[in-house]
Amino acid sequence: MADEQGKAQWTAAEWQGKMLIDVNGDKIGKLQDVYVDVETDVPQFGTVKEGLIGRHLTFVPLGGIQIGPDDLQVAVTKVQVQSAPDIDIHGGELSQADESTLYHHFELNYTPINTESGRRLARR
């Protein structure tokens, strides 16, 4: 994971508005927000707006992201993103149950952290 740590020069502001593309190069949507691991500050998920009518935010895992000049390529498919669970965000935070649901949908390991909230993600 030395590479992940070496890329820590990013800021959420630089990534916001960039186009996310999937592992096959298909456009997913423009990045809205970045959620990081509260222990490591490493980006874990981003959100994109989906749908033409009744638009909603959908979460996209950012692990293994490839940073290009004009876009950010994620390591999942557009179909995986489109089938992700709809999650209501309250005050910019996800519940521990919602975090667990997201991680499991994308087949990622999830362990709650030992804090009062138990939440692993924070919006940056």
CORLINDA-V572639 format. One record per residue. PHI is phi in whole degrees, 0 to 359 (none if undefined). PSI is psi as a letter, one per 20 degrees, with the letter a starting at -180 (999 if undefined). Layout:
phi:PHI psi:PSI
phi:PHI psi:PSI
This chain:
phi:none psi:j
phi:299 psi:h
phi:298 psi:g
phi:301 psi:g
phi:293 psi:h
phi:294 psi:h
phi:271 psi:j
phi:289 psi:j
phi:277 psi:j
phi:283 psi:q
phi:228 psi:q
phi:303 psi:h
phi:298 psi:h
phi:289 psi:h
phi:275 psi:h
phi:300 psi:p
phi:89 psi:i
phi:284 psi:q
phi:284 psi:p
phi:268 psi:p
phi:240 psi:q
phi:275 psi:a
phi:300 psi:h
phi:264 psi:j
phi:91 psi:j
phi:281 psi:p
phi:291 psi:p
phi:259 psi:g
phi:153 psi:r
phi:277 psi:p
phi:293 psi:p
phi:263 psi:f
phi:230 psi:q
phi:244 psi:p
phi:247 psi:p
phi:247 psi:r
phi:289 psi:p
phi:294 psi:h
phi:276 psi:h
phi:249 psi:i
phi:65 psi:j
phi:275 psi:p
phi:300 psi:p
phi:248 psi:g
phi:221 psi:q
phi:235 psi:r
phi:242 psi:q
phi:230 psi:q
phi:272 psi:p
phi:235 psi:q
phi:87 psi:q
phi:271 psi:g
phi:247 psi:p
phi:64 psi:l
phi:303 psi:q
phi:220 psi:r
phi:274 psi:p
phi:237 psi:q
phi:271 psi:q
phi:230 psi:p
phi:291 psi:p
phi:255 psi:j
phi:296 psi:p
phi:73 psi:k
phi:295 psi:q
phi:250 psi:p
phi:266 psi:o
phi:257 psi:r
phi:294 psi:h
phi:240 psi:i
phi:210 psi:r
phi:239 psi:p
phi:261 psi:p
phi:263 psi:r
phi:265 psi:k
phi:236 psi:r
phi:264 psi:q
phi:300 psi:h
phi:297 psi:g
phi:299 psi:g
phi:293 psi:g
phi:294 psi:h
phi:265 psi:j
phi:296 psi:q
phi:294 psi:q
phi:286 psi:p
phi:232 psi:p
phi:278 psi:p
phi:257 psi:p
phi:251 psi:o
phi:65 psi:k
phi:79 psi:j
phi:237 psi:q
phi:260 psi:q
phi:284 psi:r
phi:299 psi:h
phi:296 psi:g
phi:294 psi:g
phi:301 psi:g
phi:301 psi:g
phi:301 psi:g
phi:298 psi:g
phi:301 psi:g
phi:292 psi:h
phi:302 psi:g
phi:267 psi:j
phi:56 psi:l
phi:251 psi:q
phi:290 psi:p
phi:231 psi:p
phi:228 psi:p
phi:297 psi:q
phi:267 psi:r
phi:273 psi:m
phi:231 psi:r
phi:302 psi:g
phi:281 psi:h
phi:75 psi:j
phi:279 psi:q
phi:259 psi:h
phi:255 psi:q
phi:221 psi:p
phi:282 psi:p
phi:246 psi:999
